[in-house]
Amino acid sequence: MNFSPDGKKIVTGSEDKTAKIWDVETGNQLGNDFKGHTGYVFSVNFSPDGKKIVTGSGDCTAKIWDVETGNQLGNDFKGHTGYVFSVNFSPDGKKIVTGSGDCTAKIWDVETGNQLGNDFKGHT
């Protein structure tokens, strides 16, 4: 789970394969569930502008979502052979990084969905 950049919302991921956004002050859920993963949602994070979230899942993919509409933006980020346990946006919001149980990290272009560079390998 993580706070939005303005600190007014949090995003959570769950074993129910969804992500949710919550109002920090009231504790109420904002909008609908973010549905689409076929595995547990292990990691979630807001973009620096707070308009998107990224989710990482046990289905070995990451997804980017529009906070306002709840719609997935673009295609799945596919390429890991293990669960995606960690996700985050770059400070400019143009890239995401994913960390997986396959012992690699990958950097992706948010616009194109393409992997940038090679896998980061070395963890066992």
Summary of the structure (lengths in Angstrom):
residues: 124
radius of gyration: 13.6
end to end distance: 25.3
largest distance: 43.2
contacts: 378
relative contact order: 0.15
helix: 0%
strand: 56%
